[in-house]
C-alpha cells in the first residue's frame, strides 16, 4: 500500500513539473510573439527555421503580426499578417527582394529598415527621411503599422502606403494606389471616382483604364477646390467616398450592406486584375463584392493583341492565330513608348499594321472618341499620331475611338466596327516567329537556301576532281596494257618494270 501511495505521489509530482515546464515554454513564446512595440536600437535577424512566417511584433489583440514572410516558396518579404487566416494585409514588397535563405535583418533606429547583411544593401525602408524622428514602432488593433514620435505622433504608417489591400477604417487617398504584386494592375482614386488600370510595361505608354466607378453624390456633393477625396471600407458593408467627414458622397454597397454583419472587412486588388471585397466570418474570408463580373472585361482573360468572344470568354489573335495568353510579346522596358523615330532594322520599321473587322473595345465607354467621316479618316488620325496605338471606327455612329496603349480589351462586335492596330516591330517578330511567318522566317529560309547552295557547289567540285582522277587512272591502265602487247611506241616500251600501282600513283602527284 505504501508503494502504491509513493507511486501516486511521484506521478502527481511529475505531472506538476511537466505542466509547469509547458506553461513556462508557452509563456516564453507568448512573450516573444506578443511584443507590442519596438524601441530605438531594435534589431532582429531572420530565422530560417520558421517555415512560412517569423513574427516580430503583434497588436494588442493578437490578431495581427508584423514579421518575415515567405513568398512564392523562395523569396522573403516583410508583412503584416491576419494571423487566423495567414493572409497578408500589408507587404513591404522590396524592388529587389532577397531569397528566403538570405541573412536579412529588421532594424529600427528612428526608421524601419529591412537589410540583406550578406549583400550589404537595404532592401526596403519606411520613409527614413520623414521617420527619422520616430521613437517606437507599434501595430494597432486595426492592423495599421505605425512609427510614432513622442512629440509628433505617427510619422509613418502602413495605412498611407498600402500594397494590394485596404481594410475597414483605412482611408484610401489619391496620394496612394493599390497594385497587384507583379504591378501589372493598379487601383487609383480620382477627384470623384476610382478606377482600375493596366500598368504600362515601359515609359511613354498610357495606362489603360478598364473599370471606373463614379460617385453618385446623392447625399453630399464633391466641390472642386474643396479638398482631396478619399475612400474607406465601412463596417456596415460598403465602400464610401468622402471629401470631408459626414454623409458620404458615394456608397458602393457590398452583398452584406446594412445586414448587421460585424466582422473584419478588406478590399483587395487581385492578381487577375479584379477588385473584390471580403469579410472574415471566423473561419474563412467570405466574398462580399466583385467589381467585374463579365469574363471578357478582365484584362487577363485573353491578353494583348487578342479578341475575346462573349459570353464564353474564348480568345483568338488579331492575326488569326490562337494564343490564350496573349498574341504578341510585350515591348521590352528599354524600348520607348513612341512609335515614331529612326526606322529599325526590322521589316516594316517601328511598327506594322493589323486591320480587323467586327471588333470593338470592351471599355469603349471609358475612352474618348472623335467624329470621323469614314473608317479611312479614323485610321489616318491614328496612323500619323505617334502616341496612338490603334483606332476603332463605328459605321453606325461615326465615332472614332483612339487607343493610346497597345491593343487589348477587345471583344467581338458587329460588322460595322472596323479596327486598325499598330504592333511594334519587335513584338511582330516575336508574334510571327511563333506562327512560323514574318520577316524572321524569310531570313531563315534565305539563309538555309544559301547554305544549301554552297554545300551543293562544294560537292559538285569534289565530284569533278574525283572524276578527273578516275579518268587519268583508267588511261594509265590502258597504256600499260598496250606495252604488254608491243603497241606502245618510243620510250614507253621501257616502262614495263613499273607496276601498275606505281604508274597510277605517278599520275596522282
C-alpha positions as CSV (number, residue, x, y, z in Angstrom):
1,X,0.0,0.0,0.0
2,X,2.9,2.4,0.8
3,X,4.4,1.6,-2.5
4,X,1.2,2.5,-4.3
5,X,1.0,5.7,-2.4
6,X,4.6,6.5,-3.3
7,X,3.9,5.8,-7.0
8,X,0.9,8.1,-6.9
9,X,2.9,10.9,-5.3
10,X,5.6,10.6,-7.9
11,X,3.1,10.6,-10.7
12,X,1.4,13.8,-9.4
13,X,4.8,15.5,-8.9
14,X,5.9,14.5,-12.4
15,X,2.7,15.8,-13.9
16,X,3.0,19.1,-12.0
17,X,6.6,19.5,-13.2
18,X,5.5,18.8,-16.8
19,X,2.7,21.3,-16.6
20,X,5.0,23.9,-15.1
21,X,7.6,23.4,-17.9
22,X,4.9,23.6,-20.6
23,X,3.4,26.7,-19.0
24,X,6.8,28.3,-18.8
25,X,7.6,27.5,-22.5
26,X,4.2,28.9,-23.6
27,X,4.8,32.0,-21.6
28,X,8.2,32.4,-23.2
29,X,6.8,32.0,-26.7
30,X,3.9,34.3,-25.8
31,X,6.3,36.9,-24.6
32,X,8.3,36.7,-27.8
33,X,5.2,36.7,-30.0
34,X,3.3,39.4,-28.2
35,X,5.9,42.2,-28.1
36,X,3.8,45.2,-28.7
37,X,6.4,47.9,-29.5
38,X,9.9,48.2,-30.9
39,X,12.3,50.8,-29.5
40,X,15.3,52.6,-31.0
41,X,18.2,50.2,-31.3
42,X,16.0,47.2,-32.0
43,X,17.3,44.6,-34.4
44,X,16.2,41.1,-35.2
45,X,17.7,38.6,-37.7
46,X,15.7,36.4,-40.0
47,X,15.5,32.9,-38.6
48,X,15.2,30.3,-41.4
49,X,13.9,27.7,-39.1
50,X,10.4,29.3,-39.4
51,X,8.7,27.6,-42.4
52,X,6.4,30.5,-43.6
53,X,6.3,33.4,-41.2
54,X,8.5,34.7,-38.4
55,X,6.5,37.1,-36.2
56,X,8.3,40.1,-34.7
57,X,5.6,42.4,-33.4
58,X,1.9,41.9,-32.7
59,X,-1.1,44.1,-32.0
60,X,-2.7,44.2,-28.5
61,X,-5.4,41.7,-29.5
62,X,-3.1,39.1,-31.0
63,X,-5.0,39.1,-34.3
64,X,-2.2,40.7,-36.4
65,X,1.5,40.4,-36.5
66,X,4.5,42.0,-38.3
67,X,7.2,39.7,-39.4
68,X,9.3,38.0,-42.1
69,X,7.0,36.4,-44.7
70,X,8.0,33.6,-47.1
71,X,6.7,34.4,-50.6
72,X,6.4,32.0,-53.6
73,X,8.3,29.4,-51.6
74,X,11.7,31.0,-52.2
75,X,11.5,34.8,-51.5
76,X,11.5,37.0,-48.4
77,X,9.3,39.9,-47.6
78,X,8.1,42.0,-44.6
79,X,4.4,41.8,-44.0
80,X,1.5,42.4,-41.6
81,X,-0.5,39.2,-41.4
82,X,-4.0,38.5,-40.2
83,X,-3.0,35.5,-38.1
84,X,-6.2,33.5,-38.1
85,X,-6.1,33.3,-41.9
86,X,-2.4,33.9,-42.5
87,X,-3.4,36.5,-45.1
88,X,-1.0,39.4,-45.7
89,X,-3.0,42.7,-45.3
90,X,0.2,44.7,-46.0
91,X,3.5,43.9,-47.6
92,X,6.7,46.0,-48.0
93,X,7.4,44.5,-51.5
94,X,11.1,45.4,-52.0
95,X,12.1,46.4,-55.5
96,X,14.7,43.6,-55.4
97,X,13.5,41.0,-52.9
98,X,16.0,38.7,-51.2
99,X,15.8,34.9,-51.1
100,X,14.3,33.3,-48.0
101,X,17.8,31.9,-47.3
102,X,19.3,35.4,-47.1
103,X,20.7,36.6,-43.7
104,X,18.2,39.5,-43.6
105,X,17.6,41.7,-40.6
106,X,15.0,44.2,-39.5
107,X,16.2,47.2,-37.6
108,X,14.7,50.3,-36.0
109,X,16.7,53.4,-35.3
110,X,14.1,56.1,-35.9
111,X,13.1,54.4,-39.2
112,X,12.4,50.8,-40.1
113,X,14.8,49.1,-42.4
114,X,14.9,45.6,-43.9
115,X,18.5,44.8,-44.8
116,X,20.4,42.0,-46.6
117,X,23.5,41.8,-44.4
118,X,25.4,39.5,-46.8
119,X,24.9,41.9,-49.8
120,X,25.2,44.9,-47.5
121,X,22.2,46.6,-49.0
122,X,18.9,48.0,-47.8
123,X,16.0,46.0,-49.3
124,X,13.3,48.3,-48.0
125,X,12.9,51.2,-45.6
126,X,9.9,53.0,-44.1
127,X,10.4,56.6,-45.4
128,X,13.6,57.0,-43.4
129,X,13.8,60.8,-44.1
130,X,10.4,61.6,-42.5
131,X,10.5,58.8,-40.0
132,X,14.0,59.7,-38.6
133,X,12.3,61.2,-35.5
134,X,10.4,58.0,-34.6
135,X,10.8,56.7,-31.1
136,X,8.9,53.5,-31.3
137,X,7.1,51.1,-33.7
138,X,3.6,49.8,-32.8
139,X,1.0,47.6,-34.5
140,X,-2.5,48.8,-33.8
141,X,-5.6,46.6,-33.5
142,X,-6.7,47.8,-36.9
143,X,-3.6,46.2,-38.5
144,X,-2.1,49.7,-39.0
145,X,1.7,49.6,-38.5
146,X,3.0,53.0,-37.2
147,X,6.2,54.7,-36.4
148,X,5.4,57.1,-33.6
149,X,7.2,60.0,-32.2
150,X,6.7,61.2,-28.6
151,X,6.3,64.8,-29.8
152,X,4.7,64.4,-33.3
153,X,2.5,61.3,-33.0
154,X,2.5,59.0,-36.1
155,X,5.3,60.0,-38.5
156,X,4.8,57.0,-40.8
157,X,2.0,54.4,-41.2
158,X,1.3,51.4,-43.4
159,X,-2.3,52.7,-43.9
160,X,-0.8,55.5,-46.0
161,X,1.3,53.0,-48.0
162,X,-1.0,50.1,-49.0
163,X,0.2,47.2,-51.1
164,X,-2.8,45.4,-52.7
165,X,-5.3,45.6,-49.9
166,X,-7.2,48.1,-47.8
167,X,-9.1,47.2,-44.6
168,X,-12.1,48.8,-42.9
169,X,-11.3,52.1,-41.3
170,X,-8.3,52.8,-43.7
171,X,-8.5,56.0,-45.7
172,X,-7.6,55.4,-49.3
173,X,-6.4,58.7,-50.9
174,X,-5.3,59.9,-54.3
175,X,-1.7,60.0,-52.9
176,X,-1.7,56.2,-52.7
177,X,-2.5,53.3,-55.1
178,X,-3.2,49.6,-54.8
179,X,-1.0,47.4,-57.0
180,X,-1.1,43.8,-57.8
181,X,2.1,42.1,-56.5
182,X,3.5,42.0,-60.0
183,X,2.5,45.6,-60.6
184,X,0.5,44.8,-63.7
185,X,-2.7,46.4,-62.5
186,X,-3.5,49.3,-60.2
187,X,-6.4,51.0,-58.5
188,X,-6.3,54.8,-58.1
189,X,-8.7,57.4,-56.8
190,X,-9.6,60.4,-58.9
191,X,-11.5,63.6,-58.0
192,X,-14.9,61.9,-58.0
193,X,-14.2,58.3,-59.0
194,X,-11.9,55.4,-58.5
195,X,-10.7,53.3,-61.4
196,X,-8.7,50.2,-62.3
197,X,-5.8,50.4,-64.8
198,X,-3.5,48.2,-66.8
199,X,0.0,49.5,-66.0
200,X,2.3,50.0,-69.0
201,X,5.4,47.8,-69.1
202,X,7.6,50.8,-70.2
203,X,7.5,54.6,-70.2
204,X,5.7,56.7,-72.7
205,X,2.6,54.5,-72.9
206,X,-0.6,55.4,-71.1
207,X,-2.2,53.2,-68.5
208,X,-5.3,51.6,-69.9
209,X,-8.4,52.2,-67.7
210,X,-10.7,49.1,-67.7
211,X,-13.1,49.8,-64.8
212,X,-14.4,53.0,-63.4
213,X,-16.9,53.8,-60.6
214,X,-18.1,57.4,-60.4
215,X,-19.5,58.9,-57.2
216,X,-23.3,59.4,-57.3
217,X,-23.1,62.4,-54.9
218,X,-26.6,61.8,-53.7
219,X,-26.0,62.7,-50.0
220,X,-23.1,65.1,-50.4
221,X,-21.5,67.0,-53.2
222,X,-17.8,66.9,-54.2
223,X,-16.8,70.5,-54.6
224,X,-14.0,71.5,-56.9
225,X,-11.2,73.0,-54.7
226,X,-12.9,71.7,-51.6
227,X,-10.1,69.4,-50.7
228,X,-9.0,65.9,-51.6
229,X,-11.4,63.0,-51.7
230,X,-10.8,59.7,-50.0
231,X,-12.5,56.3,-49.9
232,X,-13.0,53.9,-46.9
233,X,-14.4,50.5,-46.3
234,X,-17.1,50.8,-43.7
235,X,-18.2,48.2,-41.1
236,X,-21.8,48.1,-42.4
237,X,-20.6,46.6,-45.7
238,X,-19.9,49.3,-48.3
239,X,-17.1,51.4,-49.8
240,X,-17.8,55.1,-49.1
241,X,-16.3,58.1,-50.8
242,X,-15.8,61.4,-48.9
243,X,-14.5,64.8,-49.3
244,X,-15.0,65.6,-45.6
245,X,-16.4,63.6,-42.7
246,X,-20.1,63.4,-42.6
247,X,-22.5,62.0,-45.2
248,X,-20.6,60.2,-47.9
249,X,-20.6,61.5,-51.5
250,X,-21.0,57.9,-52.7
251,X,-21.9,54.5,-51.3
252,X,-20.8,51.3,-53.2
253,X,-22.7,48.6,-51.4
254,X,-21.5,45.1,-50.8
255,X,-23.7,42.0,-50.6
256,X,-23.9,42.3,-46.7
257,X,-24.8,46.0,-46.9
258,X,-26.8,47.0,-43.8
259,X,-27.4,43.4,-42.8
260,X,-25.8,43.7,-39.4
261,X,-22.7,41.6,-40.3
262,X,-20.0,42.9,-38.0
263,X,-16.7,41.5,-39.0
264,X,-13.2,42.5,-40.2
265,X,-13.5,43.6,-43.8
266,X,-11.0,44.0,-46.6
267,X,-10.9,45.0,-50.3
268,X,-8.1,43.5,-52.4
269,X,-6.9,44.1,-56.0
270,X,-6.3,40.5,-57.0
271,X,-3.7,39.1,-59.4
272,X,-6.1,38.7,-62.3
273,X,-6.9,42.5,-62.1
274,X,-10.3,42.2,-60.4
275,X,-11.3,44.1,-57.3
276,X,-13.1,42.1,-54.6
277,X,-14.3,42.7,-51.0
278,X,-14.4,40.1,-48.3
279,X,-15.3,39.8,-44.6
280,X,-13.9,37.4,-42.0
281,X,-16.6,35.0,-40.8
282,X,-14.4,33.4,-38.2
283,X,-13.2,30.5,-40.4
284,X,-12.7,32.0,-43.9
285,X,-12.8,35.1,-45.9
286,X,-16.3,35.3,-47.4
287,X,-16.7,37.0,-50.7
288,X,-18.9,40.1,-50.5
289,X,-18.3,42.2,-53.7
290,X,-16.8,41.7,-57.1
291,X,-16.2,44.7,-59.3
292,X,-16.0,42.9,-62.7
293,X,-18.4,40.0,-63.4
294,X,-18.1,39.6,-67.2
295,X,-15.2,37.4,-68.3
296,X,-14.2,39.5,-71.3
297,X,-13.9,42.6,-69.2
298,X,-11.0,41.2,-67.3
299,X,-7.6,42.1,-68.9
300,X,-6.1,38.8,-68.0
301,X,-8.7,36.7,-69.9
302,X,-7.1,37.0,-73.3
303,X,-4.2,39.4,-73.1
304,X,-2.7,41.9,-75.6
305,X,-3.5,41.8,-79.4
306,X,-6.3,39.3,-78.7
307,X,-10.1,39.3,-79.2
308,X,-12.4,37.9,-76.6
309,X,-15.7,36.2,-77.5
310,X,-18.6,37.0,-75.3
311,X,-20.0,35.4,-73.3
312,X,-17.8,32.3,-73.5
313,X,-14.6,34.1,-72.9
314,X,-12.8,32.3,-75.8
315,X,-9.8,34.1,-77.3
316,X,-8.3,34.5,-80.7
317,X,-5.5,36.6,-82.0
318,X,-5.9,39.6,-84.2
319,X,-3.7,37.9,-86.8
320,X,-5.9,34.7,-86.8
321,X,-3.5,32.6,-84.7
322,X,-4.7,31.3,-81.3
323,X,-2.9,32.0,-78.1
324,X,-4.9,32.5,-74.9
325,X,-2.0,34.1,-73.0
326,X,-1.6,36.9,-75.5
327,X,-0.8,37.1,-79.2
328,X,2.4,39.3,-79.2
329,X,5.2,39.7,-76.8
330,X,5.3,42.9,-74.7
331,X,7.8,45.5,-75.7
332,X,11.0,45.5,-73.6
333,X,11.3,48.2,-70.9
334,X,14.3,49.7,-72.7
335,X,12.1,50.5,-75.7
336,X,10.3,53.8,-75.5
337,X,6.6,54.3,-75.9
338,X,6.6,56.4,-79.1
339,X,6.0,54.7,-82.4
340,X,8.0,57.4,-84.3
341,X,11.7,57.8,-84.7
342,X,14.5,56.3,-86.7
343,X,13.4,53.2,-88.6
344,X,14.7,50.0,-87.1
345,X,16.3,47.1,-89.0
346,X,13.2,45.0,-89.0
347,X,10.9,44.8,-92.0
348,X,8.2,47.4,-91.5
349,X,10.2,49.8,-89.4
350,X,8.9,50.7,-85.9
351,X,5.5,49.0,-86.4
352,X,3.3,47.2,-88.7
353,X,-0.5,47.4,-89.0
354,X,-3.3,44.9,-88.4
355,X,-6.8,45.6,-89.6
356,X,-9.8,43.7,-88.3
357,X,-13.5,43.9,-88.9
358,X,-16.1,43.2,-86.3
359,X,-14.1,44.1,-83.1
360,X,-14.5,46.9,-80.6
361,X,-13.0,47.9,-77.2
362,X,-15.0,46.4,-74.3
363,X,-14.0,49.6,-72.3
364,X,-15.2,52.0,-75.1
365,X,-17.4,53.9,-72.6
366,X,-14.2,54.9,-70.8
367,X,-12.4,56.0,-74.0
368,X,-12.6,59.4,-75.6
369,X,-13.9,59.5,-79.2
370,X,-13.9,61.8,-82.2
371,X,-16.3,62.1,-85.0
372,X,-14.8,60.8,-88.3
373,X,-16.2,60.9,-91.8
374,X,-15.2,57.3,-92.6
375,X,-13.0,54.4,-91.4
376,X,-10.2,55.7,-93.6
377,X,-10.4,59.1,-91.9
378,X,-10.3,57.4,-88.5
379,X,-7.4,55.3,-89.4
380,X,-5.4,58.2,-90.8
381,X,-5.8,60.1,-87.5
382,X,-4.1,57.3,-85.7
383,X,-1.6,56.5,-88.4
384,X,0.0,59.9,-88.2
385,X,-0.2,60.1,-84.4
386,X,3.0,58.8,-82.7
387,X,1.2,58.1,-79.4
388,X,-1.7,56.3,-81.0
389,X,-1.7,52.5,-80.9
390,X,-5.0,51.8,-82.6
391,X,-8.3,53.1,-83.7
392,X,-11.8,51.6,-84.0
393,X,-14.4,53.1,-86.2
394,X,-18.2,52.6,-85.9
395,X,-20.1,53.0,-89.1
396,X,-23.3,53.2,-87.2
397,X,-22.4,56.3,-85.1
398,X,-19.4,57.7,-86.9
399,X,-17.4,57.5,-83.6
400,X,-13.6,57.1,-83.9
401,X,-12.1,55.6,-80.7
402,X,-8.4,56.1,-80.4
403,X,-6.2,53.9,-78.2
404,X,-3.2,55.4,-76.5
405,X,-2.0,51.9,-75.4
406,X,-1.2,48.6,-77.2
407,X,-4.3,46.8,-78.4
408,X,-6.1,44.9,-75.6
409,X,-9.5,44.5,-74.0
410,X,-11.0,43.9,-77.5
411,X,-14.2,41.9,-78.0
412,X,-16.2,40.7,-80.9
413,X,-18.6,43.4,-82.3
414,X,-20.9,43.7,-85.3
415,X,-19.5,44.0,-88.8
416,X,-20.0,47.8,-88.7
417,X,-17.0,48.1,-86.4
418,X,-13.6,48.4,-88.1
419,X,-10.3,48.2,-86.2
420,X,-6.8,49.4,-87.1
421,X,-4.0,48.5,-84.7
422,X,-0.2,49.1,-84.6
423,X,2.1,46.4,-83.5
424,X,5.7,47.3,-82.6
425,X,8.2,45.6,-84.9
426,X,9.9,43.7,-82.1
427,X,6.5,42.4,-81.0
428,X,5.7,41.5,-84.5
429,X,8.9,39.5,-84.8
430,X,8.0,37.6,-81.7
431,X,4.4,37.0,-82.6
432,X,5.2,35.9,-86.2
433,X,8.0,33.7,-85.0
434,X,5.6,31.7,-83.0
435,X,3.5,31.0,-86.1
436,X,6.4,30.4,-88.4
437,X,5.9,33.5,-90.6
438,X,7.2,37.1,-91.0
439,X,10.5,38.6,-91.8
440,X,12.4,36.4,-89.5
441,X,11.1,33.3,-91.3
442,X,12.0,34.8,-94.6
443,X,15.6,35.5,-93.4
444,X,15.9,32.0,-92.0
445,X,14.7,30.5,-95.3
446,X,17.1,32.6,-97.3
447,X,20.0,31.6,-95.1
448,X,19.1,27.9,-95.4
449,X,18.9,28.2,-99.2
450,X,22.3,29.9,-99.3
451,X,24.0,27.3,-97.1
452,X,22.5,24.5,-99.3
453,X,23.8,26.2,-102.4
454,X,27.4,26.4,-101.0
455,X,27.2,22.7,-100.0
456,X,26.0,21.7,-103.4
457,X,28.7,23.7,-105.2
458,X,31.4,22.1,-103.0
459,X,30.0,18.6,-103.6
460,X,30.0,19.2,-107.4
461,X,33.6,20.4,-107.3
462,X,34.7,17.4,-105.4
463,X,32.9,15.2,-107.9
464,X,34.8,16.9,-110.8
465,X,38.2,16.3,-109.2
466,X,37.3,12.6,-108.4
467,X,36.1,12.1,-112.0
468,X,39.3,13.6,-113.5
469,X,41.5,11.4,-111.4
470,X,39.4,8.4,-112.2
471,X,39.8,9.0,-116.0
472,X,43.5,9.6,-115.6
473,X,44.0,6.3,-113.8
474,X,42.0,4.5,-116.5
475,X,44.2,5.9,-119.2
476,X,47.3,4.7,-117.4
477,X,46.0,1.2,-117.2
478,X,45.2,1.2,-120.9
479,X,48.8,2.3,-121.6
480,X,50.3,-0.4,-119.5
481,X,48.1,-2.9,-121.3
482,X,49.4,-1.5,-124.7
483,X,53.1,-2.0,-123.6
484,X,52.5,-5.6,-122.8
485,X,51.1,-6.1,-126.3
486,X,54.0,-4.2,-128.0
487,X,51.8,-1.5,-129.3
488,X,53.2,1.5,-127.4
489,X,55.9,3.4,-129.4
490,X,59.1,5.1,-128.2
491,X,60.2,5.2,-124.5
492,X,57.0,3.7,-123.2
493,X,58.5,0.2,-124.2
494,X,60.9,0.6,-121.3
495,X,58.2,1.2,-118.7
496,X,57.4,-2.4,-118.3
497,X,59.4,-2.6,-115.0
498,X,56.9,-0.3,-113.2
499,X,54.0,-1.9,-111.5
500,X,50.5,-0.6,-112.5
501,X,50.1,0.8,-108.9
502,X,53.3,2.8,-109.2
503,X,52.4,4.2,-112.5
504,X,49.0,5.2,-111.4
505,X,50.5,6.9,-108.3
506,X,52.8,8.9,-110.5
507,X,49.9,10.4,-112.3
508,X,48.4,11.5,-108.9
509,X,51.4,13.6,-108.0
